[in-house]
Amino acid sequence: MENKPSDKKKALMERYAHRFGAMRVRTLSHLGLDIFETERDGCWSRDIDGRKILDALSLQGVFNLGRRHPIIVEVMRKGMERLDLGNNFLMSEEQLTLADKLAATTPGNINCAFFSSTGSEAVDLAIKIARGYSGRSGIISANECYHGITGFALSTNSNPDYIEPFGPLMPGFSHVPFGDIDALRNEISQDTAAVIFEPMIAEAGLLIPPADYFFKVRELCDEHDTLLIIDEVVTGLGRTGKFWGIEHSSGVVPDIMITAKGLTAGMYPMAATMFTEEVADFFLTYPYSHYSSTGGSDLGCLIASAMIDIVNQPEFLQNINKKGQQLAAGYEQLMINHPAILESYRQVGMHTVLRLADPAGGFRMNRYLADEGVFALLATNNTAAIRIQPPFIISEKEIDQIIDALDAALKKM
Ligand SMILES: Cc1ncc(COP(=O)(O)O)c(C=O)c1O
């Protein structure tokens, strides 16, 4: 069902194009995502023209708990009666509580934290700590990675669409194909401060490395006294059916981990860089070398603590896996229904990606899904892939609706 915008919406789009760029509006329209969100609740939001949209993406993890989760809204409402950003130059009990809760979830002795507002900032800090701590400059990331938009984070990227206009980027950064341990072995050296990877890369169509990959990565890092940074901005907080994605390589302990997006359940901007006590020694020498005026907000810490209390429960995580199985059963049927169009699907928990036979099929699929009232997004580093990452609170019926919409969209393909 194609949706023609009302005159009111058309006027808004024109104004929007004027303020934020015509190309942005054109791209959104092309993908069928020319939506002005008004109401939002659970897995649904409403366009200004009244159309309801089912969320199959969770903004890559920001809305893991859906929109305006009632417990989170209540915690925030109560928090606002007594808190604000807090004075990040001083100390607060809210920060301490969140750091305690995070430390209880992370592997090994990743017991220290620094809070900021966005994932990119948190990645920047991870790389700063690695360089400061090691006195080396080399940073190795995956060819297919995306770790954010700020200076150090952007320098990990090798996709020309993101970096070409801004070069030259920071020196010392190099890239290897994800999952290829020999490539990493050839690249790593005594100059390498850190290796930074996601546990699996959805941006590239959900690249899942061989089962022993991270054990070998850890070994190589240890051999070269190199730090291992794991970016859990998308994979963390339950998305893969475990609280952290790296737990799928049980026993591997990174030196630094990063979380953001869903940390504050879509109600507040907040991120965390978490690191070992050993690495934290860097701050003994340079205690105020990194600071953020609005990061580490007391209100944000309160919300993040409430989010952890909800998600980090065995039954909650089991339920994510159960919903993942329902999605998988749907995908299996779609593979039978559309063998020539749907090539494969990849999945860990509710971290799922469909791969189309058409190398640029993600664009059309995006559009056709939007026509069916479902918001998903193609993978930006693999236009044959479409990410399906619904909120954890999605119902069985809503999962069926996503599968039905996928079926209809694949028929149109
Ligand atoms: C894996 C990963 N790391 C870091 C970031 C950057 O996070 P933010 O957009 O909050 O700066 C993103 C954003 O999509 C991401 O996917």
The ligand as an ORCA input file, in Angstrom:
! r2SCAN-3c Opt
* xyz 0 1
  C      28.871     -0.254     16.629
  C      28.686      1.217     16.839
  N      29.588      1.889     17.576
  C      29.469      3.209     17.819
  C      28.425      3.934     17.283
  C      28.316      5.398     17.538
  O      27.267      5.670     18.416
  P      26.541      7.085     18.398
  O      25.682      7.153     17.169
  O      25.747      7.113     19.669
  O      27.614      8.140     18.407
  C      27.459      3.269     16.507
  C      26.317      4.005     15.936
  O      25.525      3.523     15.158
  C      27.592      1.885     16.270
  O      26.707      1.202     15.511
*
